[in-house]
Amino acid sequence: MPTVTIHFRELVQDSQNYGSDDQHMVSRVFFDLQVGDKRYPRAHANIRQKVGAVATDPIEVSAPAGYTGPFDRERFQVEVEQYFRGVIGKDKPGRSGKSLRIRDCRYRKEVTVSFEIR
């Protein structure tokens, strides 16, 4: 089984450029992806959640843009969600649409994770 390594680099939160609207916030996570010996630099995936969501509400994670090979979609969802929640946190502004919504906020935090494709 090939090993997947994701080197997360940054997150852009709630951007209209990526599809945010009055009902959903769309954020984008940027990362370098390596599957086996193949590298995919500057890959990204979108994260979609309802406006007004709280830290424990579910989010949707797209597949990595530009990658179509074998993949563990469930594990990717878990790792992206963990990165997203680790960067945004429950106490940062713009996390909830109930009182304040901050758009196009860029967070840089490098985190690397690896896992095998099942």
Secondary structure, DSSP 8 states (H G I E B T S, - for coil): --EEEEEEEEEEES-GGGT--SSEEEEEEEEEEEETTEEEEEEEEEEEEETT--TTS--EE---TT--SS--HHHHHHHHHHHHHHHHTTTSTTS-TTT----SEEEEEEEEEEEE--
